[in-house]
């Protein structure tokens, strides 16, 4: 009888010990899992060379800046390339943590947290060198053939000039088409991001033809580009804080200006720094 009782006590003790170990494992996994989850962030983006592109080294200079800023804080980045509207929607719904790279507007603030400024999106007018373009206000451009790309936003000043009849535009669905029209003299000017414009020019034309196109030194719009973090993802306050900290370190190192200059044409002016 005593043997049976002793055996039962041993089994009970073993069961308790196993249960305690099981609980300890659960608690430990709960403590470890958030840290592991924070080791990687998913970022949705689109094609906008040389800022971001699936086919460029480091996925473009903007993506390199983002990746290295996170790396300084011990976080790796998983990139996903989609049409721009889909990248924004996936992030808004929390399917992806963040999306790169966007400017602030009232419509986005209710769904996203914004990072600190990364680089400046500077829009200028491109024109042929044999067509002198000097302007300070929209009225100076009246009478010129202006090419635009559908769904692109060129700023409130530009839109008001169209609405008031000061500017008449010819719209096309693809920006590359406008640069072809510009080179052939079918339009006089077109607005485009400074870096993107020269990237398209160098891709489409021979050096001799590319040399015929330049840009106006007057800026149409200049706005900082940032990461957008979905408010539906509980990890994103952590990621936002870490990214801003890493970005600050990267700026102080001087690498951001270096990465930009290594990836743009000599025709493009030096990046306007964002404090």
Backbone as CSV, one residue per row, in Angstrom:
resi,resn,N_x,N_y,N_z,CA_x,CA_y,CA_z,C_x,C_y,C_z
1,UNK,0.834,-1.207,0.000,0.000,0.000,0.000,0.864,1.251,0.000
2,UNK,1.844,1.263,0.841,2.741,2.424,0.919,3.493,2.638,-0.376
3,UNK,3.774,1.512,-1.069,4.486,1.613,-2.360,3.623,2.322,-3.384
4,UNK,2.296,1.972,-3.366,1.358,2.578,-4.316,1.221,4.073,-4.051
5,UNK,1.085,4.436,-2.765,0.968,5.856,-2.398,2.209,6.623,-2.806
6,UNK,3.354,6.034,-2.549,4.617,6.692,-2.895,4.720,6.891,-4.400
7,UNK,4.282,5.867,-5.169,4.314,5.958,-6.633,3.379,7.048,-7.120
8,UNK,2.206,7.150,-6.499,1.227,8.172,-6.885,1.770,9.561,-6.611
9,UNK,2.463,9.696,-5.458,3.050,10.999,-5.118,4.102,11.414,-6.138
10,UNK,4.898,10.434,-6.568,5.945,10.731,-7.554,5.329,11.182,-8.875
11,UNK,4.249,10.434,-9.296,3.589,10.804,-10.543,2.967,12.189,-10.442
12,UNK,2.338,12.486,-9.299,1.720,13.789,-9.103,2.765,14.893,-9.141
13,UNK,3.886,14.618,-8.451,4.971,15.598,-8.420,5.522,15.849,-9.809
14,UNK,5.661,14.773,-10.577,6.167,14.901,-11.948,5.203,15.711,-12.810
15,UNK,3.898,15.461,-12.623,2.872,16.187,-13.385,2.911,17.680,-13.078
16,UNK,3.035,18.002,-11.781,3.123,19.410,-11.376,4.353,20.072,-11.991
17,UNK,5.474,19.337,-11.927,6.725,19.885,-12.457,6.607,20.144,-13.969
18,UNK,6.003,19.204,-14.698,5.806,19.379,-16.151,4.886,20.550,-16.453
19,UNK,3.847,20.701,-15.614,2.899,21.794,-15.816,3.561,23.155,-15.593
20,UNK,4.391,23.209,-14.549,5.132,24.454,-14.266,6.056,24.793,-15.423
21,UNK,6.739,23.777,-15.935,7.630,24.006,-17.077,6.858,24.501,-18.291
22,UNK,5.654,23.934,-18.478,4.805,24.337,-19.599,4.393,25.803,-19.477
23,UNK,3.959,26.185,-18.259,3.579,27.578,-18.025,4.762,28.527,-18.230
24,UNK,5.919,28.094,-17.752,7.122,28.917,-17.903,7.457,29.118,-19.371
25,UNK,7.276,28.076,-20.173,7.553,28.173,-21.605,6.608,29.154,-22.282
26,UNK,5.330,29.106,-21.872,4.351,30.033,-22.449,4.702,31.480,-22.110
27,UNK,5.004,31.703,-20.824,5.351,33.061,-20.382,6.597,33.558,-21.100
28,UNK,7.582,32.670,-21.234,8.830,33.039,-21.909,8.572,33.376,-23.368
29,UNK,7.702,32.570,-24.019,7.412,32.836,-25.429,6.682,34.163,-25.595
30,UNK,5.842,34.498,-24.625,5.124,35.776,-24.673,6.083,36.944,-24.524
31,UNK,7.119,36.736,-23.728,8.112,37.794,-23.541,9.030,37.929,-24.743
32,UNK,9.335,36.823,-25.381,10.295,36.836,-26.484,9.640,37.227,-27.801
33,UNK,8.410,36.798,-28.043,7.766,36.990,-29.337,7.715,38.442,-29.803
34,UNK,7.321,39.410,-28.953,7.306,40.782,-29.422,8.667,41.249,-29.891
35,UNK,9.706,40.871,-29.212,11.049,41.291,-29.618,11.393,40.728,-30.977
36,UNK,11.048,39.425,-31.183,11.324,38.823,-32.477,10.518,39.488,-33.572
37,UNK,9.268,39.821,-33.274,8.410,40.460,-34.269,8.971,41.805,-34.679
38,UNK,9.622,42.486,-33.743,10.163,43.809,-34.019,11.449,43.765,-34.852
39,UNK,11.963,42.580,-35.119,13.229,42.502,-35.838,13.081,42.771,-37.323
40,UNK,11.847,42.741,-37.857,11.625,42.912,-39.288,10.369,43.730,-39.543
41,UNK,10.439,44.606,-40.548,9.286,45.421,-40.940,9.023,45.218,-42.424
42,UNK,7.754,45.212,-42.809,7.389,45.085,-44.221,6.983,46.458,-44.762
43,UNK,7.539,46.824,-45.934,7.263,48.133,-46.533,6.807,47.948,-47.975
44,UNK,5.630,48.485,-48.287,5.080,48.428,-49.643,5.445,49.704,-50.389
45,UNK,5.812,49.563,-51.661,6.179,50.723,-52.460,5.856,50.453,-53.924
46,UNK,6.259,51.383,-54.804,6.009,51.238,-56.239,7.258,51.522,-57.041
47,UNK,7.079,51.776,-58.333,8.199,52.084,-59.224,8.275,53.589,-59.450
48,UNK,9.410,54.173,-59.060,9.626,55.612,-59.248,11.137,55.854,-59.270
49,UNK,11.766,55.368,-60.311,13.223,55.454,-60.434,13.655,56.920,-60.583
50,UNK,14.740,57.336,-59.916,15.710,56.537,-59.167,15.438,56.455,-57.655
51,UNK,14.275,56.970,-57.203,13.959,56.918,-55.775,13.759,55.478,-55.305
52,UNK,12.819,54.776,-55.968,12.532,53.387,-55.625,12.304,52.587,-56.898
53,UNK,12.865,51.407,-56.959,12.634,50.517,-58.088,13.076,49.112,-57.714
54,UNK,12.290,48.137,-58.104,12.618,46.743,-57.811,13.893,46.315,-58.525
55,UNK,14.216,46.991,-59.631,15.332,46.561,-60.478,16.628,47.334,-60.249
56,UNK,16.613,48.319,-59.377,17.814,49.103,-59.109,18.605,48.514,-57.942
57,UNK,19.893,48.808,-57.906,20.715,48.425,-56.771,20.157,49.056,-55.492
58,UNK,20.031,48.257,-54.449,19.457,48.694,-53.164,17.993,49.111,-53.306
59,UNK,17.359,48.780,-54.446,15.975,49.194,-54.736,15.838,50.714,-54.812
60,UNK,16.901,51.406,-55.266,16.852,52.856,-55.387,17.436,53.551,-54.169
61,UNK,17.808,54.832,-54.340,18.508,55.507,-53.234,17.595,55.795,-52.051
62,UNK,16.295,56.009,-52.317,15.357,56.235,-51.212,15.217,54.962,-50.377
63,UNK,15.100,53.832,-51.051,14.968,52.558,-50.336,16.234,52.238,-49.549
64,UNK,17.376,52.614,-50.111,18.631,52.366,-49.392,18.686,53.178,-48.103
65,UNK,18.246,54.415,-48.176,18.231,55.266,-46.983,17.330,54.649,-45.914
66,UNK,16.143,54.207,-46.331,15.185,53.616,-45.392,15.750,52.329,-44.778
67,UNK,16.299,51.469,-45.628,16.848,50.197,-45.160,17.969,50.404,-44.153
68,UNK,18.872,51.334,-44.447,20.021,51.545,-43.574,19.637,52.271,-42.287
69,UNK,18.628,53.132,-42.356,18.155,53.792,-41.131,17.594,52.755,-40.159
70,UNK,16.817,51.821,-40.671,16.295,50.748,-39.821,17.422,49.842,-39.325
71,UNK,18.379,49.551,-40.200,19.487,48.658,-39.830,20.273,49.219,-38.654
72,UNK,20.407,50.534,-38.588,21.112,51.157,-37.469,20.404,50.914,-36.141
73,UNK,19.128,50.553,-36.218,18.351,50.247,-35.015,18.089,48.750,-34.879
74,UNK,18.792,47.929,-35.678,18.680,46.486,-35.565,17.453,45.878,-36.211
75,UNK,16.873,46.559,-37.188,15.643,46.090,-37.843,15.903,45.884,-39.332
76,UNK,15.468,44.743,-39.865,15.595,44.457,-41.296,14.292,44.832,-42.008
77,UNK,14.398,45.076,-43.330,13.246,45.515,-44.115,12.913,44.487,-45.192
78,UNK,11.628,44.147,-45.266,11.107,43.336,-46.369,10.364,44.278,-47.309
79,UNK,10.813,44.357,-48.581,10.213,45.264,-49.554,9.199,44.519,-50.421
80,UNK,8.096,45.193,-50.733,7.110,44.670,-51.674,6.784,45.739,-52.701
81,UNK,6.795,45.381,-53.995,6.561,46.351,-55.062,5.196,46.097,-55.709
82,UNK,4.379,47.159,-55.734,3.010,47.085,-56.231,2.683,48.360,-56.997
83,UNK,1.563,48.363,-57.732,1.055,49.655,-58.216,0.844,50.577,-57.013
84,UNK,1.065,51.873,-57.210,1.089,52.794,-56.066,-0.207,52.774,-55.253
85,UNK,-1.332,52.759,-55.930,-2.614,52.761,-55.205,-2.749,51.524,-54.331
86,UNK,-2.273,50.381,-54.829,-2.360,49.137,-54.068,-1.407,49.152,-52.875
87,UNK,-0.209,49.712,-53.073,0.749,49.812,-51.971,0.162,50.636,-50.821
88,UNK,-0.501,51.715,-51.178,-1.117,52.567,-50.155,-2.270,51.842,-49.461
89,UNK,-3.090,51.129,-50.241,-4.236,50.416,-49.680,-3.795,49.273,-48.764
90,UNK,-2.804,48.491,-49.199,-2.305,47.388,-48.376,-1.789,47.896,-47.025
91,UNK,-1.137,49.043,-47.056,-0.600,49.609,-45.815,-1.716,50.190,-44.953
92,UNK,-2.628,50.883,-45.582,-3.770,51.453,-44.845,-4.534,50.367,-44.098
93,UNK,-4.693,49.196,-44.733,-5.428,48.091,-44.122,-4.612,47.294,-43.110
94,UNK,-3.328,47.624,-42.981,-2.477,46.946,-42.010,-1.843,45.674,-42.524
95,UNK,-2.033,45.362,-43.821,-1.424,44.160,-44.391,0.089,44.309,-44.446
96,UNK,0.556,45.534,-44.709,1.975,45.872,-44.668,2.161,46.965,-43.623
97,UNK,3.308,46.964,-42.961,3.536,47.928,-41.878,3.545,49.369,-42.374
98,UNK,4.292,49.611,-43.457,4.525,50.982,-43.902,4.600,51.029,-45.414
99,UNK,4.584,52.246,-45.960,4.740,52.445,-47.397,5.648,53.639,-47.649
100,UNK,6.445,53.539,-48.710,7.436,54.558,-49.060,7.251,54.936,-50.524
101,UNK,7.286,56.204,-50.859,7.481,57.377,-50.016,6.429,58.406,-50.436
102,UNK,5.926,59.140,-49.463,4.766,59.987,-49.697,4.937,61.354,-49.024
103,UNK,4.143,62.301,-49.515,4.078,63.624,-48.893,2.847,63.686,-47.992
104,UNK,2.841,64.608,-47.084,1.714,64.790,-46.174,0.539,65.427,-46.907
105,UNK,-0.657,64.896,-46.664,-1.874,65.623,-47.037,-2.979,65.273,-46.047
106,UNK,-4.053,66.065,-46.076,-5.118,65.915,-45.076,-5.812,64.557,-45.166
107,UNK,-5.889,63.980,-46.375,-6.618,62.727,-46.555,-5.888,61.549,-45.920
108,UNK,-4.572,61.627,-45.832,-3.790,60.494,-45.335,-3.588,60.519,-43.819
109,UNK,-3.705,61.667,-43.211,-3.364,61.786,-41.793,-4.269,60.962,-40.888
110,UNK,-5.499,60.685,-41.303,-6.403,59.904,-40.443,-6.059,58.421,-40.430
111,UNK,-5.309,57.958,-41.430,-4.991,56.529,-41.531,-3.532,56.197,-41.247
112,UNK,-2.654,57.213,-41.250,-1.223,56.937,-41.162,-0.526,57.859,-40.172
113,UNK,0.571,57.330,-39.600,1.552,58.164,-38.912,2.681,58.453,-39.899
114,UNK,3.223,59.656,-39.834,4.294,60.058,-40.745,5.655,59.995,-40.060
115,UNK,6.659,59.583,-40.814,8.031,59.639,-40.313,8.556,61.062,-40.442
116,UNK,9.749,61.283,-39.915,10.444,62.534,-40.173,10.768,62.628,-41.667
117,UNK,11.005,63.846,-42.200,11.337,63.993,-43.627,12.602,63.211,-43.990
118,UNK,12.571,62.588,-45.172,13.712,61.793,-45.638,14.466,62.543,-46.738
119,UNK,13.787,62.834,-47.849,14.357,63.632,-48.936,13.281,64.573,-49.458
120,UNK,13.675,65.500,-50.323,12.734,66.468,-50.886,12.300,66.037,-52.288
121,UNK,10.992,66.074,-52.511,10.428,65.873,-53.848,10.333,67.242,-54.510
122,UNK,11.270,67.526,-55.385,11.337,68.845,-56.032,10.865,68.732,-57.482
123,UNK,9.789,69.447,-57.813,9.233,69.441,-59.167,9.656,70.694,-59.913
124,UNK,10.152,70.506,-61.134,10.594,71.609,-61.990,9.994,71.433,-63.379
125,UNK,10.134,72.458,-64.216,9.712,72.352,-65.615,10.903,71.956,-66.482
126,UNK,10.702,70.920,-67.295,11.703,70.519,-68.277,11.362,71.143,-69.626
127,UNK,12.403,71.482,-70.375,12.197,72.071,-71.703,13.426,71.810,-72.573
128,UNK,13.278,72.016,-73.856,14.414,71.902,-74.758,15.323,73.120,-74.588
129,UNK,16.607,72.929,-74.801,17.552,74.034,-74.637,17.357,75.115,-75.693
130,UNK,16.813,74.743,-76.845,16.582,75.741,-77.891,15.263,76.493,-77.692
131,UNK,14.547,76.193,-76.595,13.312,76.894,-76.253,13.502,77.543,-74.889
132,UNK,13.846,78.835,-74.887,14.135,79.529,-73.632,12.870,79.647,-72.792
133,UNK,12.950,79.187,-71.545,11.816,79.254,-70.622,12.268,79.968,-69.351
134,UNK,11.715,81.145,-69.129,11.997,81.909,-67.910,10.660,82.251,-67.259
135,UNK,10.509,81.884,-65.998,9.242,82.159,-65.353,9.414,82.411,-63.863
136,UNK,8.514,83.218,-63.334,8.421,83.461,-61.896,7.017,83.198,-61.379
137,UNK,6.016,83.373,-62.245,4.639,83.018,-61.900,3.991,82.345,-63.098
138,UNK,2.831,81.762,-62.897,2.172,80.970,-63.931,1.852,81.786,-65.181
139,UNK,1.622,83.078,-65.001,1.312,83.931,-66.142,2.437,83.983,-67.168
140,UNK,3.668,83.787,-66.714,4.814,83.795,-67.625,4.809,82.591,-68.571
141,UNK,4.033,81.573,-68.235,3.989,80.350,-69.039,2.788,80.304,-69.974
142,UNK,1.973,81.352,-69.955,0.773,81.382,-70.787,1.159,81.316,-72.266
143,UNK,0.428,80.500,-73.013,0.700,80.355,-74.439,1.617,79.192,-74.770
144,UNK,2.276,78.625,-73.764,3.142,77.469,-74.002,2.325,76.179,-73.990
145,UNK,2.774,75.201,-74.758,2.151,73.871,-74.749,2.719,73.082,-73.573
146,UNK,1.850,72.754,-72.620,2.279,72.104,-71.383,1.817,70.645,-71.377
147,UNK,2.743,69.723,-71.153,2.397,68.308,-71.064,2.292,67.863,-69.621
148,UNK,1.238,67.119,-69.289,1.074,66.579,-67.935,0.752,65.086,-68.014
149,UNK,0.842,64.433,-66.875,0.538,63.001,-66.781,-0.712,62.818,-65.935
150,UNK,-1.649,62.035,-66.424,-2.918,61.836,-65.721,-2.679,61.238,-64.341
151,UNK,-3.444,61.722,-63.374,-3.427,61.317,-61.960,-2.254,61.910,-61.190
152,UNK,-1.348,62.627,-61.854,-0.244,63.272,-61.141,-0.716,64.603,-60.558
153,UNK,-0.191,64.931,-59.384,-0.530,66.186,-58.716,0.673,67.116,-58.745
154,UNK,0.466,68.315,-59.316,1.571,69.256,-59.498,1.461,70.489,-58.599
155,UNK,0.592,70.437,-57.621,0.481,71.525,-56.667,-0.711,72.430,-56.934
156,UNK,-1.113,73.140,-55.897,-2.287,74.009,-55.964,-2.088,75.160,-56.951
157,UNK,-0.899,75.730,-57.003,-0.605,76.842,-57.912,-0.832,76.428,-59.360
158,UNK,-0.352,75.242,-59.709,-0.490,74.733,-61.069,-1.961,74.463,-61.392
159,UNK,-2.673,73.844,-60.460,-4.094,73.539,-60.689,-4.933,74.801,-60.875
160,UNK,-4.657,75.812,-60.091,-5.410,77.067,-60.214,-5.148,77.737,-61.553
161,UNK,-3.919,77.617,-62.066,-3.587,78.203,-63.377,-4.360,77.503,-64.493
162,UNK,-4.596,76.203,-64.342,-5.388,75.469,-65.333,-6.852,75.877,-65.234
163,UNK,-7.381,75.933,-64.009,-8.782,76.272,-63.795,-9.115,77.678,-64.291
164,UNK,-8.175,78.590,-64.155,-8.400,79.983,-64.572,-8.131,80.197,-66.060
165,UNK,-7.648,79.177,-66.750,-7.386,79.299,-68.180,-6.021,79.865,-68.532
166,UNK,-5.188,80.099,-67.521,-3.838,80.618,-67.786,-3.005,79.562,-68.511
167,UNK,-3.151,78.310,-68.087,-2.420,77.210,-68.719,-3.383,76.267,-69.426
168,UNK,-2.978,75.807,-70.578,-3.689,74.748,-71.287,-2.759,73.545,-71.369
169,UNK,-3.245,72.402,-70.899,-2.367,71.236,-70.808,-2.821,70.132,-71.752
170,UNK,-1.853,69.312,-72.168,-2.112,68.098,-72.940,-1.738,66.924,-72.046
171,UNK,-2.730,66.130,-71.689,-2.515,65.061,-70.714,-2.293,63.717,-71.404
172,UNK,-1.341,62.963,-70.863,-1.064,61.610,-71.342,-1.042,60.668,-70.137
173,UNK,-1.256,59.365,-70.335,-1.296,58.438,-69.197,0.069,58.049,-68.642
174,UNK,1.131,58.183,-69.445,2.465,57.734,-69.029,3.452,58.893,-69.175
175,UNK,4.237,59.141,-68.129,5.147,60.291,-68.126,6.204,60.195,-69.221
176,UNK,6.669,58.990,-69.538,7.672,58.827,-70.591,7.197,59.382,-71.926
177,UNK,5.895,59.273,-72.181,5.331,59.789,-73.434,5.546,61.290,-73.549
178,UNK,5.395,62.003,-72.438,5.588,63.453,-72.456,7.030,63.828,-72.785
179,UNK,7.994,63.069,-72.263,9.392,63.384,-72.566,9.703,63.123,-74.042
180,UNK,9.068,62.122,-74.638,9.231,61.891,-76.073,8.635,63.051,-76.875
181,UNK,7.467,63.532,-76.449,6.834,64.669,-77.116,7.679,65.928,-76.964
182,UNK,8.273,66.099,-75.785,9.130,67.249,-75.543,10.358,67.220,-76.443
183,UNK,10.975,66.064,-76.557,12.183,65.953,-77.369,11.885,66.237,-78.844
184,UNK,10.677,65.854,-79.301,10.297,66.076,-80.701,9.726,67.467,-80.928
185,UNK,9.563,68.260,-79.857,9.034,69.601,-80.008,7.525,69.675,-80.072
186,UNK,6.823,68.594,-79.676,5.364,68.576,-79.712,4.756,69.342,-78.542
187,UNK,5.490,69.436,-77.444,5.111,70.291,-76.322,6.313,71.152,-75.953
188,UNK,6.055,72.234,-75.206,7.137,73.166,-74.853,7.749,72.877,-73.490
189,UNK,6.917,72.522,-72.529,7.390,72.264,-71.164,6.591,71.123,-70.554
190,UNK,7.182,70.494,-69.529,6.440,69.514,-68.745,6.972,69.533,-67.323
191,UNK,6.095,69.429,-66.322,6.544,69.358,-64.932,6.889,67.929,-64.544
192,UNK,7.986,67.768,-63.815,8.381,66.439,-63.340,9.334,66.602,-62.168
193,UNK,9.410,65.558,-61.356,10.424,65.550,-60.307,11.798,65.679,-60.942
194,UNK,12.675,66.443,-60.327,13.997,66.724,-60.887,14.781,65.448,-61.167
195,UNK,14.845,64.546,-60.212,15.641,63.328,-60.363,14.969,62.322,-61.286
196,UNK,13.655,62.198,-61.134,12.910,61.263,-61.974,12.979,61.684,-63.432
197,UNK,12.858,62.989,-63.670,12.906,63.501,-65.034,14.189,63.130,-65.752
198,UNK,15.326,63.360,-65.102,16.599,63.031,-65.743,16.814,61.527,-65.842
199,UNK,16.247,60.779,-64.927,16.324,59.329,-65.031,15.593,58.842,-66.280
200,UNK,14.417,59.418,-66.551,13.645,59.060,-67.743,14.382,59.489,-69.010
201,UNK,14.926,60.686,-68.991,15.656,61.210,-70.157,16.820,60.297,-70.524
202,UNK,17.589,59.913,-69.527,18.762,59.066,-69.787,18.380,57.656,-70.219
203,UNK,17.188,57.217,-69.821,16.714,55.889,-70.215,16.169,55.889,-71.644
204,UNK,15.504,56.977,-72.029,14.821,57.011,-73.318,15.714,57.404,-74.493
205,UNK,16.681,58.294,-74.251,17.377,58.921,-75.361,18.875,58.618,-75.381
206,UNK,19.455,58.778,-76.552,20.908,58.708,-76.687,21.509,59.919,-75.987
207,UNK,22.790,59.879,-75.635,23.411,61.045,-74.987,23.253,62.329,-75.801
208,UNK,23.287,62.214,-77.126,23.156,63.398,-77.978,21.760,64.010,-77.864
209,UNK,20.732,63.173,-77.868,19.362,63.672,-77.741,19.070,64.138,-76.319
210,UNK,19.588,63.413,-75.332,19.381,63.795,-73.927,19.977,65.171,-73.646
211,UNK,21.069,65.477,-74.302,21.764,66.755,-74.083,20.911,67.940,-74.527
212,UNK,19.915,67.700,-75.363,19.071,68.783,-75.878,18.012,69.244,-74.877
213,UNK,17.862,68.512,-73.771,16.815,68.820,-72.787,17.450,69.308,-71.489
214,UNK,16.840,70.287,-70.880,17.309,70.816,-69.600,16.097,71.133,-68.724
215,UNK,16.330,71.756,-67.575,15.225,72.117,-66.696,15.362,73.561,-66.239
216,UNK,14.252,74.159,-65.883,14.249,75.506,-65.327,14.741,75.460,-63.887
217,UNK,15.572,76.416,-63.475,16.061,76.413,-62.086,14.992,76.807,-61.066
218,UNK,13.868,77.325,-61.536,12.796,77.730,-60.627,11.987,76.497,-60.224
219,UNK,11.769,76.338,-58.933,11.039,75.184,-58.414,9.537,75.421,-58.451
220,UNK,8.800,74.461,-59.008,7.342,74.535,-59.014,6.801,74.127,-57.638
221,UNK,7.211,72.968,-57.137,6.838,72.515,-55.792,8.043,71.827,-55.154
222,UNK,8.111,71.886,-53.841,9.150,71.178,-53.087,8.533,70.724,-51.769
223,UNK,8.433,69.428,-51.587,7.832,68.907,-50.364,8.584,67.665,-49.900
224,UNK,8.740,67.520,-48.593,9.459,66.360,-48.053,8.704,65.057,-48.281
225,UNK,9.451,64.008,-48.567,8.891,62.666,-48.677,9.169,61.903,-47.385
226,UNK,8.225,61.063,-46.983,8.307,60.374,-45.701,7.803,58.935,-45.832
227,UNK,8.034,58.152,-44.795,7.374,56.858,-44.671,6.000,57.069,-44.047
228,UNK,5.023,56.296,-44.500,3.701,56.282,-43.886,3.539,54.963,-43.139
229,UNK,3.160,55.042,-41.860,2.953,53.862,-41.021,1.460,53.702,-40.729
230,UNK,0.934,52.524,-41.018,-0.487,52.272,-40.806,-0.861,52.377,-39.323
231,UNK,-1.940,53.067,-39.043,-2.432,53.179,-37.673,-3.139,51.909,-37.216
232,UNK,-3.346,50.971,-38.133,-4.005,49.713,-37.776,-3.016,48.663,-37.272
233,UNK,-1.728,48.937,-37.361,-0.720,47.974,-36.932,-0.171,48.374,-35.570
234,UNK,-0.349,47.520,-34.577,0.026,47.838,-33.197,1.532,48.003,-33.015
235,UNK,2.346,47.421,-33.902,3.799,47.530,-33.780,4.339,48.867,-34.294
236,UNK,3.527,49.606,-35.035,4.063,50.751,-35.767,4.549,51.930,-34.919
237,UNK,3.977,52.206,-33.753,4.601,53.253,-32.920,6.062,52.927,-32.593
238,UNK,6.332,51.644,-32.363,7.715,51.197,-32.119,8.574,51.421,-33.355
239,UNK,8.072,50.976,-34.520,8.838,51.117,-35.757,9.064,52.585,-36.127
240,UNK,8.061,53.413,-35.926,8.179,54.840,-36.235,9.287,55.486,-35.401
241,UNK,9.281,55.182,-34.123,10.304,55.739,-33.226,11.697,55.271,-33.626
242,UNK,11.831,53.985,-33.944,13.124,53.431,-34.326,13.607,54.007,-35.650
243,UNK,12.693,54.156,-36.606,13.107,54.694,-37.905,13.605,56.130,-37.776
244,UNK,12.877,56.958,-37.062,13.293,58.359,-36.902,14.659,58.454,-36.223
245,UNK,14.898,57.566,-35.255,16.201,57.556,-34.571,17.308,57.136,-35.532
246,UNK,17.062,56.093,-36.329,18.059,55.635,-37.290,18.299,56.639,-38.388
247,UNK,17.232,57.306,-38.838,17.351,58.326,-39.887,18.216,59.495,-39.414
248,UNK,18.036,59.889,-38.173,18.840,60.979,-37.615,20.322,60.613,-37.609
249,UNK,20.627,59.389,-37.221,22.023,58.930,-37.218,22.598,58.916,-38.631
250,UNK,21.794,58.467,-39.592,22.259,58.372,-40.977,22.511,59.759,-41.560
251,UNK,21.662,60.718,-41.220,21.863,62.092,-41.696,23.149,62.672,-41.138
252,UNK,23.387,62.441,-39.859,24.598,62.974,-39.224,25.864,62.362,-39.809
253,UNK,25.758,61.137,-40.350,26.922,60.471,-40.932,27.307,61.043,-42.298
254,UNK,26.372,61.796,-42.935,26.631,62.347,-44.267,26.347,61.376,-45.395
255,UNK,25.874,60.173,-45.081,25.676,59.155,-46.115,24.481,59.439,-47.021
256,UNK,23.481,60.131,-46.507,22.286,60.372,-47.319,22.627,61.176,-48.567
257,UNK,23.348,62.282,-48.402,23.751,63.085,-49.566,24.610,62.272,-50.522
258,UNK,25.463,61.429,-49.983,26.345,60.594,-50.805,25.537,59.608,-51.640
259,UNK,24.561,58.950,-51.034,23.743,57.975,-51.760,22.963,58.651,-52.887
260,UNK,22.474,59.840,-52.628,21.717,60.555,-53.657,22.618,60.922,-54.832
261,UNK,23.766,61.499,-54.534,24.675,61.929,-55.602,25.203,60.749,-56.411
262,UNK,25.293,59.583,-55.808,25.767,58.395,-56.523,24.712,57.800,-57.442
263,UNK,23.477,58.277,-57.323,22.393,57.648,-58.075,21.622,58.604,-58.976
264,UNK,22.108,59.836,-59.131,21.416,60.770,-60.014,22.367,61.264,-61.081
265,UNK,21.790,61.761,-62.165,22.576,62.290,-63.260,23.259,63.584,-62.848
266,UNK,24.419,63.893,-63.416,25.088,65.164,-63.093,24.249,66.379,-63.434
267,UNK,23.248,66.244,-64.336,22.404,67.383,-64.703,21.546,67.855,-63.556
268,UNK,21.192,66.944,-62.649,20.281,67.271,-61.565,21.008,68.039,-60.465
269,UNK,20.356,69.055,-59.956,20.978,69.862,-58.900,21.083,69.079,-57.613
270,UNK,21.950,69.537,-56.715,22.135,68.880,-55.424,20.853,68.925,-54.626
271,UNK,20.576,67.849,-53.920,19.380,67.749,-53.106,19.271,68.905,-52.124
272,UNK,18.078,69.473,-52.032,17.819,70.465,-51.001,17.683,69.733,-49.668
273,UNK,18.532,70.040,-48.735,18.525,69.337,-47.458,17.278,69.659,-46.652
274,UNK,16.843,68.690,-45.889,15.710,68.859,-44.992,16.216,68.841,-43.582
275,UNK,16.016,69.895,-42.837,16.485,69.959,-41.455,15.596,69.144,-40.544
